[in-house]
Amino acid sequence: MIRVLLFNYSSEIGGAEASLLTYMRYADRKKVDLTLLTCGSGELEGYAADLKVKLLRAVPHMTFGIWKRDSLLKILFTHPLAVVDIVRQIFEIRAIIKKNRPDILHCNNPKSAVIGALAAIGTKVRLIWHVRDVFPKRSFAVFALGAISAVVKPRSIAISSFVFNSMPRNMQKRGQIVSNGVSMMPAVKGRQKLRTMLSIALNDKIVLCAGRLVEWKGPEELIKAMTPFIRSAGYHLVFAGSATYGNADYVHRLKMECMQYSVTDNVHFLGYRSDMGDVYAAADVLILASRREPFGRVLAEAQLAGLPCVAYEEGGAIEIITHNETGLLAEPGNAADLCRKAIHLLEDPILLKRIAITAQTKALTLWSPKQSARKIEEIYENQ
């Protein structure tokens, strides 16, 4: 039995956490003994407990609580006590590792990777980094990950070829690609539940955007680009996802933008939803408006649900969507083109149905959660 400590700094639910929960659900519990370590309490702990995964919790320290993608260098300069916070967090995690003596420390995101690697130095624990993000070349984050990995020599799991090719060379040498496993989400109450809640008629068209509400995922550009179609044809734009990582004011900003464009009645913000099967069932097309998406988990989920997708022709999206076969791809960064592609699908029911069927058939094979879990456990065994 391999004792695995799954380390995810945040206990909020996002794409990385959803993928981690999928692994927990399909892990071979005869081979692996799983424990989840988070800093602070949240929904992730509850879902993990439902899966009979043991829980450990560390106290979150201020600096890491505000550490967002690519901002560590800024924090070190703007927060005088940053170094103290970092050291305290590392020693707390180190104490947990030494007390519980796992065979493997599996770090689920970059923040966890940095803390976990430094905390594990001098212990016998084997280190695995699950790389789910793409950082700009020559950024401090890439430099830091490359420097730390040169010392601790972790095995790296990249969730896509796009992510793998962006990793520092020394990480690539000890890394491999394992696509996220994605489960089909059941539509318990079907197409009508969400539409009734939002007072949307069954014949009205819903364009869905699912995922965290953060700037790099493009919701502001999407609202602006969809406005002409909302005004002329009465389409509805629905956002399913919450603003997290200290970004709570962002939803208010987006709602103010809707007021500015006079589309408030047709743009809906659902927040985080645990019933995404019903949300996908209610929608007519899914738009992914983020640039350089590392994987695009919502694309795979939507395909499994039979919901056609549109995304930019870049990043992880091109590993999920084959243009005009399993979805449509738009010019990178051109939100107007993205929306035109979505409307084109909605106005061509034959193309819409063909893409939905083809994408769903392929997705059932490509994103098998059981196959993904077995590949991860092979890495455990060979680490």
Backbone torsions as a table, in degrees:
resi	resn	phi	psi	omega
1	MET	NA	127.3	179.2
2	ILE	-94.3	122.4	179.0
3	ARG	-87.2	117.9	-175.8
4	VAL	-118.0	125.5	173.9
5	LEU	-100.7	109.5	179.2
6	LEU	-86.5	114.4	-174.9
7	PHE	-107.5	115.0	175.3
8	ASN	-128.6	111.0	-171.0
9	TYR	-55.7	-49.2	-178.4
10	SER	-83.5	153.6	173.1
11	SER	-110.2	11.6	173.3
12	GLU	-81.4	165.1	-177.5
13	ILE	-104.5	121.0	171.8
14	GLY	-137.0	-165.1	-178.5
15	GLY	-62.2	-42.7	-179.8
16	ALA	-63.4	-40.4	-179.4
17	GLU	-71.2	-37.0	176.7
18	ALA	-62.3	-40.4	178.4
19	SER	-66.7	-38.5	177.5
20	LEU	-63.6	-42.1	178.6
21	LEU	-64.4	-37.3	177.3
22	THR	-62.1	-42.1	177.2
23	TYR	-61.9	-45.1	179.3
24	MET	-56.0	-40.5	-176.3
25	ARG	-66.4	-34.7	-174.3
26	TYR	-107.5	5.7	178.2
27	ALA	-63.1	147.6	175.8
28	ASP	-83.3	98.1	-173.3
29	ARG	-73.5	-5.5	171.4
30	LYS	-80.9	-18.5	-179.3
31	LYS	-103.8	-33.8	-173.3
32	VAL	-124.9	139.5	174.7
33	ASP	-108.1	110.2	-170.5
34	LEU	-98.8	136.5	170.8
35	THR	-132.2	134.0	178.5
36	LEU	-101.0	129.1	175.5
37	LEU	-114.0	123.3	174.9
38	THR	-127.8	167.5	175.2
39	CYS	-112.7	104.9	-174.5
40	GLY	95.4	168.0	-177.3
41	SER	-101.3	157.8	179.6
42	GLY	175.2	-172.1	-173.9
43	GLU	-64.7	-31.8	-178.7
44	LEU	-57.6	-41.4	179.2
45	GLU	-60.3	-42.7	-177.9
46	GLY	-63.5	-44.2	179.7
47	TYR	-66.9	-38.8	178.6
48	ALA	-65.0	-40.0	178.2
49	ALA	-62.0	-38.1	177.5
50	ASP	-62.1	-27.1	179.1
51	LEU	-90.8	10.6	177.8
52	LYS	63.7	34.2	175.0
53	VAL	-95.5	133.4	179.6
54	LYS	-67.5	149.7	-174.0
55	LEU	-120.5	139.4	169.5
56	LEU	-131.6	147.8	-177.4
57	ARG	-136.3	131.6	173.6
58	ALA	-106.1	160.7	178.4
59	VAL	-79.8	125.8	178.6
60	PRO	-76.3	137.9	178.1
61	HIS	-102.1	152.1	-168.3
62	MET	-51.4	-50.9	-173.5
63	THR	-58.7	-47.5	-177.6
64	PHE	-72.1	-23.7	176.7
65	GLY	-66.8	-25.4	179.9
66	ILE	-106.6	5.7	-179.1
67	TRP	-75.2	109.2	176.8
68	LYS	-103.3	174.4	-179.5
69	ARG	-51.2	124.3	172.4
70	ASP	66.7	26.6	-176.6
71	SER	-120.4	9.9	-176.8
72	LEU	-60.8	-44.0	-178.3
73	LEU	-60.3	-41.4	178.7
74	LYS	-62.9	-41.7	-179.9
75	ILE	-61.8	-41.7	-178.4
76	LEU	-61.1	-29.1	-179.5
77	PHE	-90.1	-30.4	-172.9
78	THR	-96.2	-15.1	179.9
79	HIS	-119.6	105.5	-175.2
80	PRO	-56.5	-30.8	-176.8
81	LEU	-95.2	13.6	-175.9
82	ALA	-58.3	-46.1	-177.7
83	VAL	-62.2	-39.5	179.0
84	VAL	-62.5	-45.6	179.3
85	ASP	-60.5	-44.3	-178.4
86	ILE	-62.1	-45.2	-178.9
87	VAL	-64.4	-43.3	178.7
88	ARG	-59.7	-42.9	-179.0
89	GLN	-65.7	-42.6	-179.3
90	ILE	-61.6	-44.6	-178.2
91	PHE	-69.5	-31.8	176.6
92	GLU	-67.1	-44.1	178.2
93	ILE	-65.6	-38.1	178.5
94	ARG	-61.0	-41.5	178.5
95	ALA	-62.7	-38.7	178.3
96	ILE	-65.8	-41.1	178.8
97	ILE	-62.6	-46.0	-176.9
98	LYS	-67.3	-34.3	-179.3
99	LYS	-72.9	-40.5	-173.5
100	ASN	-93.5	-17.5	173.1
101	ARG	48.9	58.6	176.0
102	PRO	-72.4	159.5	172.9
103	ASP	-78.0	-36.2	-175.6
104	ILE	-133.8	136.7	170.5
105	LEU	-106.8	110.4	-176.4
106	HIS	-102.9	105.6	-176.3
107	CYS	-92.0	126.1	-166.0
108	ASN	-93.8	-6.2	178.8
109	ASN	-158.7	170.9	-174.5
110	PRO	-59.6	-41.0	179.7
111	LYS	-60.6	-46.4	178.5
112	SER	-64.4	-35.3	-178.9
113	ALA	-64.0	-44.5	-178.9
114	VAL	-65.5	-49.6	-179.5
115	ILE	-63.3	-48.0	-176.9
116	GLY	-62.2	-40.7	-179.2
117	ALA	-63.8	-45.7	-179.0
118	LEU	-69.4	-34.9	179.1
119	ALA	-70.3	-28.3	-174.3
120	ALA	-87.6	-8.3	-178.9
121	ILE	-58.5	128.7	179.3
122	GLY	88.2	-6.5	175.0
123	THR	-97.1	172.6	-179.7
124	LYS	-94.3	3.6	-177.3
125	VAL	-69.1	138.6	176.0
126	ARG	-87.9	141.5	-168.5
127	LEU	-110.8	132.4	173.8
128	ILE	-127.4	130.3	174.8
129	TRP	-106.3	123.9	174.3
130	HIS	-95.3	108.2	-173.0
131	VAL	-93.8	114.3	-175.0
132	ARG	-120.2	5.1	-176.4
133	ASP	-126.3	155.4	173.3
134	VAL	-115.9	121.9	179.5
135	PHE	-105.3	149.5	178.7
136	PRO	-58.1	142.6	177.0
137	LYS	-60.9	145.5	179.3
138	ARG	65.2	16.4	176.1
139	SER	-81.8	163.4	179.2
140	PHE	-64.3	-35.0	-179.5
141	ALA	-61.3	-44.1	179.2
142	VAL	-65.2	-42.1	178.1
143	PHE	-61.0	-45.7	-177.7
144	ALA	-64.1	-46.3	179.8
145	LEU	-62.6	-41.8	179.5
146	GLY	-64.4	-42.2	-179.1
147	ALA	-66.6	-44.9	-179.0
148	ILE	-67.1	-41.4	-178.7
149	SER	-66.3	-27.7	177.2
150	ALA	-66.0	-27.0	-179.2
151	VAL	-88.0	-48.8	-171.5
152	VAL	-92.0	-17.5	175.8
153	LYS	52.5	61.1	177.8
154	PRO	-77.3	159.9	164.1
155	ARG	-82.3	139.4	-177.9
156	SER	-115.7	136.0	174.6
157	ILE	-113.4	117.0	176.8
158	ALA	-98.9	139.3	-174.5
159	ILE	-84.6	-7.3	178.0
160	SER	-159.8	165.5	175.2
161	SER	-63.0	-36.1	178.3
162	PHE	-59.0	-45.4	178.2
163	VAL	-66.9	-45.5	-178.3
164	PHE	-57.5	-45.5	-176.8
165	ASN	-70.3	-16.1	178.9
166	SER	-90.8	-10.6	-177.4
167	MET	-73.9	153.0	172.6
168	PRO	-56.2	150.6	-175.0
169	ARG	-57.2	-40.3	-177.5
170	ASN	-66.9	-27.2	175.4
171	MET	-75.5	-35.8	178.5
172	GLN	-62.7	-36.1	-177.8
173	LYS	-63.3	-29.6	179.8
174	ARG	-112.7	26.0	-176.3
175	GLY	-124.0	167.7	173.5
176	GLN	-153.8	164.6	-177.4
177	ILE	-96.4	126.6	171.2
178	VAL	-131.8	107.6	-179.9
179	SER	-62.8	149.2	177.3
180	ASN	-58.6	137.9	168.9
181	GLY	-81.0	136.2	-177.0
182	VAL	-129.7	128.9	-179.5
183	SER	-94.4	146.6	172.7
184	MET	-70.6	129.7	-178.0
185	MET	-94.5	124.2	-177.3
186	PRO	-69.9	140.7	173.8
187	ALA	-94.9	94.1	-173.1
188	VAL	-67.9	-45.8	-176.7
189	LYS	-110.9	1.7	170.3
190	GLY	72.5	-159.7	-169.9
191	ARG	-67.5	-26.8	-169.5
192	GLN	-82.8	-29.1	-172.2
193	LYS	-55.4	-57.0	-176.6
194	LEU	-67.2	-39.3	-179.0
195	ARG	-63.9	-37.9	177.0
196	THR	-65.4	-43.3	179.9
197	MET	-61.2	-37.9	-176.9
198	LEU	-95.2	2.2	-177.9
199	SER	58.2	45.7	177.6
200	ILE	-109.4	126.9	-178.8
201	ALA	-65.7	153.2	-177.6
202	LEU	-62.1	-27.9	-178.6
203	ASN	-87.4	-13.5	178.8
204	ASP	-72.2	151.3	-175.3
205	LYS	-95.9	132.9	178.4
206	ILE	-113.5	123.9	170.8
207	VAL	-100.1	120.0	-174.4
208	LEU	-103.0	136.7	170.5
209	CYS	-123.6	114.1	-175.0
210	ALA	-113.3	143.4	178.5
211	GLY	131.9	175.7	-179.8
212	ARG	-58.5	142.9	175.1
213	LEU	-89.9	87.9	177.2
214	VAL	-134.1	156.4	-170.5
215	GLU	-57.4	-41.8	-173.2
216	TRP	-68.9	-11.5	176.8
217	LYS	-88.9	0.5	167.3
218	GLY	77.5	25.6	-178.4
219	PRO	-66.6	-33.3	-179.9
220	GLU	-64.9	-46.2	178.6
221	GLU	-63.7	-35.6	-179.4
222	LEU	-67.0	-43.9	178.9
223	ILE	-59.9	-45.7	-180.0
224	LYS	-61.9	-43.9	-177.2
225	ALA	-71.3	-30.8	-179.1
226	MET	-81.4	-17.0	-174.7
227	THR	-53.7	-46.2	178.9
228	PRO	-59.8	-36.4	-179.3
229	PHE	-74.2	-34.4	176.8
230	ILE	-65.5	-44.3	-177.4
231	ARG	-69.4	-39.7	-173.3
232	SER	-85.0	-33.9	-173.0
233	ALA	-122.8	-2.8	176.8
234	GLY	74.3	23.2	176.1
235	TYR	-64.5	154.7	177.1
236	HIS	-112.2	135.8	175.7
237	LEU	-110.0	121.6	-175.8
238	VAL	-119.0	126.8	175.3
239	PHE	-102.7	123.7	176.1
240	ALA	-115.6	105.4	-177.9
241	GLY	156.8	157.1	-177.2
242	SER	-110.7	160.2	173.7
243	ALA	-91.6	119.6	-174.8
244	THR	-126.5	-169.7	-178.4
245	TYR	55.8	45.4	176.4
246	GLY	72.8	23.5	-175.1
247	ASN	-112.3	31.1	-171.3
248	ALA	-62.6	-29.6	-179.0
249	ASP	-72.0	-11.9	-174.8
250	TYR	-66.2	-36.6	179.0
251	VAL	-62.3	-41.0	177.8
252	HIS	-60.8	-40.1	178.6
253	ARG	-62.9	-40.6	179.1
254	LEU	-67.0	-38.4	178.1
255	LYS	-66.4	-35.7	176.3
256	MET	-65.4	-35.9	176.7
257	GLU	-63.8	-40.3	177.6
258	CYS	-62.7	-39.0	176.7
259	MET	-64.1	-40.2	-180.0
260	GLN	-60.5	-39.1	-178.6
261	TYR	-91.6	1.0	179.2
262	SER	59.3	44.0	179.2
263	VAL	-124.5	20.8	-174.8
264	THR	-56.2	-38.8	-175.9
265	ASP	-70.7	-18.8	-175.6
266	ASN	-114.3	5.9	174.6
267	VAL	-117.9	123.0	-170.8
268	HIS	-122.0	138.8	179.4
269	PHE	-117.3	111.2	-174.5
270	LEU	-89.2	-21.1	-170.5
271	GLY	74.7	-169.4	179.1
272	TYR	-67.6	136.0	179.6
273	ARG	-124.5	133.3	174.8
274	SER	-91.8	-5.3	-178.8
275	ASP	-110.2	48.9	-174.9
276	MET	-63.1	-23.0	175.3
277	GLY	-59.1	-43.4	178.1
278	ASP	-70.7	-33.8	178.5
279	VAL	-65.8	-46.3	177.4
280	TYR	-61.8	-38.8	-178.9
281	ALA	-64.8	-31.5	-177.7
282	ALA	-78.2	-23.0	-174.0
283	ALA	-86.6	165.3	178.4
284	ASP	-109.1	-26.7	177.3
285	VAL	-157.4	148.4	177.4
286	LEU	-110.0	135.1	175.4
287	ILE	-112.7	131.4	171.0
288	LEU	-109.6	110.2	-172.2
289	ALA	-99.7	6.2	-177.9
290	SER	-81.7	149.1	177.3
291	ARG	-93.2	142.6	174.7
292	ARG	51.8	46.0	179.2
293	GLU	-63.5	127.3	-178.1
294	PRO	-59.9	-39.3	179.9
295	PHE	-136.5	-62.5	-177.2
296	GLY	99.3	55.4	-175.5
297	ARG	-56.8	-39.0	-177.8
298	VAL	-64.5	-27.8	175.9
299	LEU	-64.0	-45.9	179.7
300	ALA	-64.9	-41.9	178.5
301	GLU	-61.6	-45.3	-179.0
302	ALA	-64.2	-41.9	178.3
303	GLN	-59.8	-43.4	178.6
304	LEU	-62.7	-29.9	179.4
305	ALA	-84.3	-1.3	-179.4
306	GLY	79.7	22.9	-179.0
307	LEU	-104.3	118.1	-179.5
308	PRO	-62.9	150.7	-172.7
309	CYS	-128.0	152.0	173.8
310	VAL	-132.8	136.0	-179.8
311	ALA	-150.7	171.3	175.4
312	TYR	-73.6	149.4	-177.9
313	GLU	-84.0	70.1	179.9
314	GLU	-167.0	168.4	174.3
315	GLY	62.9	-152.1	-178.6
316	GLY	-67.7	-19.5	-177.6
317	ALA	-61.1	-34.3	-177.6
318	ILE	-75.5	-9.3	173.4
319	GLU	-88.7	-11.0	-179.5
320	ILE	-107.2	-38.1	-176.2
321	ILE	-108.7	127.8	166.6
322	THR	-100.3	119.1	-171.8
323	HIS	-56.1	132.6	176.8
324	ASN	67.6	8.2	177.3
325	GLU	-121.2	-53.7	178.4
326	THR	-118.0	17.2	179.5
327	GLY	156.4	-175.0	176.3
328	LEU	-121.8	144.1	179.6
329	LEU	-116.6	139.1	-176.8
330	ALA	-112.9	163.6	177.9
331	GLU	-58.8	126.1	-177.1
332	PRO	-53.6	127.0	177.2
333	GLY	82.4	-4.3	-178.4
334	ASN	-97.9	90.6	-175.9
335	ALA	-64.5	-32.0	178.0
336	ALA	-64.2	-41.8	177.9
337	ASP	-66.2	-38.5	177.7
338	LEU	-57.9	-46.6	-178.7
339	CYS	-70.3	-37.3	177.5
340	ARG	-61.7	-39.0	178.1
341	LYS	-63.1	-41.7	179.4
342	ALA	-64.2	-44.6	179.6
343	ILE	-65.4	-36.7	176.7
344	HIS	-58.1	-42.3	177.3
345	LEU	-63.7	-44.4	-177.6
346	LEU	-64.4	-28.8	-177.4
347	GLU	-92.4	0.2	178.4
348	ASP	-127.6	83.0	-174.2
349	PRO	-60.6	-28.8	178.9
350	ILE	-68.8	-47.1	177.0
351	LEU	-63.2	-41.2	180.0
352	LEU	-57.6	-47.5	-177.7
353	LYS	-69.4	-40.0	-179.5
354	ARG	-62.7	-45.6	179.8
355	ILE	-64.5	-41.0	-179.3
356	ALA	-60.4	-45.0	-177.8
357	ILE	-68.9	-45.7	-178.8
358	THR	-62.7	-45.1	-178.6
359	ALA	-64.6	-41.8	-178.9
360	GLN	-65.2	-41.5	179.6
361	THR	-60.6	-46.6	-179.4
362	LYS	-70.1	-37.3	-177.5
363	ALA	-63.4	-33.2	-179.5
364	LEU	-60.3	-29.3	178.7
365	THR	-91.7	-43.6	-172.5
366	LEU	-67.3	-37.7	-171.0
367	TRP	-111.0	34.1	-179.4
368	SER	-58.9	117.6	180.0
369	PRO	-66.6	-31.5	178.1
370	LYS	-66.6	-44.2	-179.9
371	GLN	-64.5	-40.8	178.1
372	SER	-62.6	-43.4	179.7
373	ALA	-63.0	-40.4	179.7
374	ARG	-64.8	-37.7	179.2
375	LYS	-65.9	-39.9	177.7
376	ILE	-63.4	-41.6	-179.0
377	GLU	-70.3	-29.0	172.5
378	GLU	-63.4	-37.2	177.0
379	ILE	-66.3	-41.5	175.3
380	TYR	-55.1	-48.5	-175.3
381	GLU	-65.8	-31.9	-176.4
382	ASN	-97.0	-0.4	-177.8
383	GLN	-73.9	NA	NA
